[in-house]
Amino acid sequence: MRKRLLLALGAGAVLGLFCVLGASVRLGWAGNELLILSLFYNRLVMGLLIGLARDLRIIPGKLNWLLRGGLLGILVSAAYFLTAGAGDWTSFLVGGVYGILIELTLNKQGE
């Protein structure tokens, strides 16, 4: 479990950096620093939640990880989306993709 959690947090941090770069380009850094940093934090929390959700079964079968990653990614991204004024649809929707990517990383590492 420790390895899974560290991998998930690491993947969340890397994806968070991509979010910071993307949001900085889309929104501009000046005046949006706190909003953009909260996006990075959101991706860390996403990694933490997905890392802890190893035994969560949404559907039976081999594709459970895919649905689990997407749903948890959207769920965590909803917190950022709603508190940011429900205007950053890109970050919200990408959250589902990032959740799947975190799960894919864990799957490839046997976690």
Summary of the structure (lengths in Angstrom):
residues: 111
radius of gyration: 13.8
end to end distance: 8.0
largest distance: 46.6
contacts: 368
relative contact order: 0.19
helix: 77%
strand: 0%
